[in-house]
Amino acid sequence: MFNIIVKGGTLPDGRVTDIGIKDGRIAAMEPLEAEAGEVIEATGDLVSPPFVDPHFHLDATLSYGTPRINASGTLLEGIGLWGELKLVMTTDEMIARALSYCDWAASMGLLAIRSHVDTCDDTLKGVEAMLEVREQVKDYIDLQLVAFPQDGLYRDRTARENTIRALDMGLDVVGGIPHFERTMADGAASVRDLCEMAAERGLRVDMHCDESDDPMSRHIETLAFEAQRLGLQGRVNASHLTSMHSMDNYYVSKLLPLIAEAQVSAVANPLINIMIQGRQDTFPKRRGMTRVKEMQAHGITVGWGQDCVLDPWYSLGTADMLDVAFMGMHVAQMSAPDEMARCFDMVTQANAAIMGLPDYGLHVGAQGSLVVLDAANPVEALRLRPARLCVISRGRVISRNSRMDAALNLPGRPATINRRHRTS
């Protein structure tokens, strides 16, 4: 007997099957006539592994407008505003906001998040708050926490010491922001220092890297070198990489093979990247997103990240990774059928690989977590960003939603039910 059977769902690769879940795991993927505690009819619906966000800031989320709004819309004003905010917010406020966001995430089928946590605060109240959030959501969301010296490992007087303290407290990943150091040399030194910390502790690395319009911001080159020098291949991610949008093509032709050789992954954050970058430009205006298709052509794993929702840097957001992929698909001009399907993979399988999630996916033995969507296939899901009809986390149904149908009664035509422009 299964705890749950999902009947007749269509997998992202087009296969149609039943999925039996027992004791929190996927126990069968085949036609099933067995008994189950609950049967979910998914005939005609897309059944996907959970959505994954490898780049977010839970400590700042849902704080938009406090203590003021980012008037210029720039990255630098956002960092300054965050510096004002963290002086006045409390641990309890951060916990409450982060838990509210996790509720949004769960309802959208977003069940794994990597969140960067600011360590440039001697009280480390943000670290304490996010550790508490990780504990409270551990039964339904995989939450990885990055020790992130937001104001620069060397630029901030106590950032290095506080980053080490945060890692000692139990944060999972080593972060950094080399392009925000005082000099390029300091930025490169911070990359070496932080990668050595990660290697000594057996941790992964995820750096805000070259989030700049400056084509000379080339810390990704150092990050790729350090990944190889320290044996961190496959455990290092570079987030943003917006300077690559402005780099000379010859230099990029040298850089991409180095990133691939070092097995460094990349996360683009299209909603935030195209909103923040190019603010000093008139026209033509750069949109700042990194070279997604070019990296993928070199075998580099690239994912889409949400980055921000209603915080000092971004005034919008919904916790819907399909919104993120939809925007990324447009800005990266990924319009061919295989490219559009790849954008769906970039918020599921690719992001799970970047986070190193064990037992992820739709196969026997995997964690019993999945999402049933009101769409027929991945491309239709991107087009519609449809209702998540059912979200299952570790063998438990945690969210349900109704179809977004419209009852039409138009003059001269029989009454119909419009399945929100579904093609099947």
N, C-alpha and C positions, 0 to 999 in steps of 0.2 A: 504493500500500500504506500502511495506517495502522499506527501503533505500537500503538494500542488501539482496539477497538470495544466500546462498551457497548450491548448489544442489548436493545431492547424496554422500556426504562425509562419510568416515568411521571413527567413533569415536575411541578413544583408547581402549574402551571396546568391540569393534567389531560391534556395532550397526551401521546401515546405515540410514542416515536421511538427510532431508533438514534443514537448519538453517536460520530463518528469523531475520534480525536485523533492528530495528527501533529506532530512537532517541537515538542512542548510547548504546542500550541494546539488548540482545537476547530476542525477543518477541515470537518466535515460534520454536519448534523443532519437525517437523512432515512433511509428504508429502505436499508440497505447490505448488499451481497453481496460486497464487496471483501475482499481478503486483509488480515490484520492479524497483528502479532506476538503479540497476545493478545486473546482475545474474552471479555468478561465478560457472562454471562447475567444480565440484570436484569428479565426479564419478570415483571410483577406487583409490582415493587419501585419505591419512590420514588427518583428520582435528583435530587439537590439541588445547587445551588452550595455551596461550602464554608461552614461556619459562621464567623461573625465576632464577635469580642468587642472593642468599642470602649472598654472601661474595665476595667483590671486593674492589679495591683501585683506585678509579677514579682520585684522586689527583696526583698519580704517573704514571698513564698509558701512554703509548706511549713515554716514556722518555728514552728508552733504549740507552745506550752509552753516556749519559750526566750525569756528566762530564767525566765518564769513565765506563768501563765494570766491572762487578762483577767477578773477576778473579778466586776466590775460589769456587764460586757457593753456598756459605753458607748463611744461614739466617743472621748471625751476620755481615758478610761483606755487605750484602744487606742493613741492617739497618744503618750501617756506611755510605754507599754510599748515601742512602736517606738523611742522615743528611747533606752531602755535597751539594746535589742537591737542597734541599729546601732553602739553603742560597742564591742561585743564580737565581732560577726561579721566574717568575713574576706571578701575579694573572691572567693577560691576557693569558699567555702561558698555565696555568693550565686549564683555561676555554676552550681554543681552543682545547687542546688535549682531554679533557673530552667530549666535544661535538662531536669530530671526532669519539671517541669510541662509543658514543651513536648512531651515524649514523650507525656504523657497527652493533651494537646490534639490532637496529630497523629492519635492512635488514635481520637479522637472526631470527626474531620473538622473540627476547629477550626484553620483555616489562616491566620487573620489576627487579630492581637492589637495593641491599643494599650495600652501599659503606662506608668503614671506612675512616674517615678524621682525619689526624694527628692534635692533639691539642698541641703538644710540640713545639710551635713557638709563641713567644709573639705577633707577628703581626697578627696571625690567618688569614693570607692571603689565606691559603688553605681552611679554613672554608668559608671565603667570596666568594671564587671562586666556591666552590661546591654548596653554596646556590644559586648563580646566575645560575649555570647549572641546578639545580633542577627547578628553575623558568622557564628556557627556554625550558625544555623538558616535562613540566608537562602535556601537552595536549596529549602526546602519550607514555610516559614512567613513571611508578611509581618509583620514586627514593627516597629511605630512606637513611638518613645520620647518621652515627654513630660517636659520639664524642670519639675519639680513642687516648689516651695518648701513642703514639708509643714508647717513650723512658722510660716509666714507670711512673706511677702516683706519686710515691715517689722518684724514682731514678732521675727524672728530677726536677730541683729546682722549676719551676713555672707550672708544668704540671697540678696539681690539680686545681689551680686557673684558668688556661686557659681552662680546661675541663668544669668547671662551666660556664665560660664566653661563651663558644661555645654552651652549652645547652641553655643558656639565649638567644642566637642569633637565636635559632630555630632548632637545630639539633634534630633528632627524637629518637635516641637510645643511651644508655650508653654503652661504650666499655671499654676494659681494656686489659692488657697484664701482668698478675701476674708473669709468669715465667721469665720475664725480670727485675724484681725488684732485689735489691742487695741480699736479703735473702729470704728463703722460708717464714719466718714469715712476712716480708714486703709484699710478694705476697699475702698471706692469708688476711692480713689487707687491702690491696687494693681491694680485692674482696668484703669484707664487706662494705667498704666505698662506693664503686661504686654502689653496689646493694642498699644501703640505699639512695643514690642520686636518683636512678631510682624509688624506692618506693615512695619517697617524691613527685616526679614529675609525677607519674603515667605513666612512660615510660617503654619500653622494655629494655632488657639487651642482648648484644651480645659481648662476650669476646673471644679474642685470648687466648686459654687456653691450657697450657701444650704443646706448639709447640716445642717439645724437644725430643731428644733421651734418656733423663734421666728418667728411670723408677720411680724415686723418685719424679718427678714433678707431684704432685697430687692435684693441685688446683681445679680440677673438683669436688673433694669431698667437698671442702669449698663452691664452687658455688652452688652445689645441696643443701647443708645445708641452705645457705642464701636464696635461692629461696623459701624454705619452711618456714623459720623463718619469712620472710617479706611478705608472701602471694603473691609471684611472680610466682606461678606455671603457666605454659603455656606461660609465657612471657620472658623466659630466654633461650638463645642459647649459646652453647659452640662450638667454631670453632677450627678446627684442631685436638686437642686431640691426637697428634701423640705419646706422651709418652705411651699411652695405648698399642701401638704396642710392647713395650719392658717390660711392667709390668708383674709381677708374676701372673699366672693364678688364684691362690687362691684369691689374692687381687681383681682382676677384677670380680670374682664371687660375691664378696661383693659389689663392686662399682656399677655394672650395675643395680641392684634393687634399689639402692639409687637414681640414675639418673632418673630411670623410676618413682619412687615414687614422686620425685620433679617435674615431667613433664618438665624436661629440654631437649631441642632438641639438635641435633648435626649437624654440617656441616663439612664434609671431603672435602679437596681440592686436589684431586688426582694428577693433573698435577704438582702442586707446591710441595705437600708433598713428592712425590717420587723423585723429582729432588733435593730437598734441604736436606732431612733427610739422615742419615747414611753416611755423608761425612767423618766422622772420622773412619769409619769401613774399614777393609780390606775385608776379606771374612770369613764366610758368611756376606753379607751386608744387613742390615735392610733397608726396603723401607719406613718405617715410617707411613704408613697409619693406621688410627684408625680401631677399630674392628666393621666394619659396620654391617655385618650380625648378629653378636652377640648382638649388641644393638637393631637391629630391632626385633630380637627374643624376646626381653624383652618389646616390645611395644614402644620403644623410636623412635620418629620421627627423621629420618636421611636424610639429603639432600646432594647433590653435589654442590660445589662452584667452580667458575673460579679462584678467588683470584687475579691473576695478568696477564697482557698482556703487553709484551714489556716494562719492567720496571726494577728497580735495582735487582729484585729477579728472574725474569723469562724472557728469551729472545725470547719466542714464544707466540702463542695465537691468537685466531681469533674471539672472542666473540660468539662462537658457543657452546651452552651448550650441544649439542650432542657429541662434541669432549670430553668434560669433563666427561659425563656419560660413553662414550665408554672406556676411560682410567680407570675410576673407576671400571667399570664392570670387566675389566681384572685384575686389581691389587687386588680387593676384591674376585676374582674367583667366580663371580656371573654368572654362565653359564647355570643353569637350566632355562627352559622357563619362569617360574614365577619370577625368580630372574632377568632375563634380562628385563622383562616387568616392574619390580619394579624400575629398573634403569631409565627408561623413566619417571616414576611417580616421581622420586627423583629430576628431573629438571623441574617439572611442579607442581603437586598437593602438594607434600611434602614441596617443597621450598616455595610455596605460604602460606602454613600453618605456616611455621617457621617465615615468615615475617608478618603474620597476615593480609593478603590482603583481604579486603572486596569484596564481589560480584565477586569473581574469579571463573572461570570454564566454563563448557559448560552445562548450564541449563537455563531454562526460568527465566528471571529477572537478570541474570548475566550481567556483563559488556560485551559490544559487541566487544570483542577482541579475535582473534583466528589466527591460522596459518594453511595454507594448504601446505602439504609436498608431494614431489614426492616419496612417499612410501606407502605401503599398510597397515602397522601396526606398532606399536611402536618398535618391535624388528628389523624389516627391516629398520626403521628409524635410529636406533642405528648402524646397520651394514653398511649402506650406507652414513650416514650423508648427506642426499640429499638436493636438491635445495628447498628453501622456495618459492613455486610458488606464494603465495599471503600472505601478512601479513595485518591483519585488526586490528586497534587499536581504540577502543571506537566508532565503527561505521563508520570508515573511512579507505579506502584502503591506506596504507602508503608505501607499497613496493610490487613489482612484480618481478618475475624471470622466466626464461625459463627452460624447462626440460633439464637435462643433457643427451640428447640422442646422439647416435653415428650412422651415416649412414654407413653401412658396404657393401662393394662390393668385396667379396672375390673370388678368382679363384675357379671355379667349383661349386659355390653355388649361388643361387639367391640373389639379393640385399635385405637387411633387415635393420630394424631400431632396434638398441639395446637400450632398456630402462635402461641402466646402471645397469644391473644385477638384476632388479626387478624380484620378483618371481611371480608376478600376473599382 
